[in-house]
């Protein structure tokens, strides 16, 4: 499988959006302490797994991870965004929701995330 990587600078004052054409991150003003380069990496593209960086960064205001409806609509079933808990080694739900634009989840930090479209234990197994 091939990898897909995108990056962009987020303003601490204004916030902004970074997208790789598959996943998008929307930052409210004040979400980051200082202007920060954000990366979105899909190491097993086109699997819906994403590594966000800088790894471990914590946010002071709302950050939303989105997977667009045109991607979500290609896979039947429920969608649930999970994060990889490095302490337990388990994938855990972070409380996602769907709206007219796609599946979204509010992030408190960066880690590895993915769409568990049918509530499978590991969304990244082939």
KARAPE-V618550 format. One record per residue. SS is DSSP state (helix for helix, strand for strand, loop for the rest). PSI is psi in whole degrees, -180 to 180 (none if undefined). NEAR is the number of other ideal C-beta (glycine too) atoms within 10 Angstrom. Layout:
((SS:PSI:NEAR) (SS:PSI:NEAR))
//
This chain:
((loop:153:10) (strand:162:8) (strand:151:10) (strand:125:17) (strand:139:13) (strand:154:17) (strand:161:12) (strand:156:16) (strand:128:10) (strand:128:20) (strand:131:15) (loop:-38:17) (loop:-42:10) (loop:-16:11) (strand:-152:17) (strand:-170:19) (strand:139:13) (strand:135:19) (strand:149:14) (loop:14:18) (loop:-2:11) (loop:-62:18) (strand:148:26) (strand:148:19) (strand:125:24) (strand:124:17) (strand:125:24) (loop:155:15) (loop:137:14) (loop:1:15) (loop:-35:23) (loop:148:23) (loop:-36:11) (loop:163:8) (loop:130:12) (strand:134:16) (strand:126:11) (strand:137:21) (strand:144:18) (strand:116:23) (strand:130:19) (strand:92:22) (strand:-19:15) (strand:43:16) (strand:134:16) (loop:13:12) (loop:144:15) (loop:59:23) (strand:139:19) (strand:138:26) (strand:128:18) (strand:140:23) (strand:157:16) (loop:134:11) (loop:133:12) (loop:-6:10) (loop:140:17) (strand:151:12) (loop:147:17) (loop:-10:12) (loop:178:12) (loop:133:15) (strand:126:24) (strand:127:15) (strand:128:23) (strand:143:22) (strand:117:26) (strand:155:16) (helix:-37:14) (helix:-26:10) (helix:-46:18) (helix:-40:18) (loop:-16:9) (loop:-9:9) (loop:119:13) (loop:155:7) (loop:180:11) (loop:153:12) (loop:138:21) (loop:122:22) (strand:129:25) (strand:155:24) (strand:152:21) (strand:113:18) (strand:108:12) (loop:-24:11) (loop:-47:5) (loop:-20:8) (loop:8:7) (strand:157:12) (strand:127:20) (strand:143:10) (strand:141:12) (loop:11:16) (loop:68:9) (loop:169:21) (strand:159:11) (strand:142:14) (strand:-168:9) (loop:-15:5) (loop:-23:13) (strand:-157:19) (strand:136:22) (strand:153:18) (strand:141:21) (strand:132:14) (loop:142:21) (loop:-19:11) (strand:173:12) (loop:143:23) (loop:-149:18) (strand:137:18) (strand:161:23) (strand:165:23) (strand:113:24) (loop:80:20) (loop:-16:18) (loop:28:12) (loop:37:12) (loop:157:13) (loop:-45:9) (loop:108:11) (loop:-5:20) (loop:4:16) (loop:144:7) (loop:none:5))
//
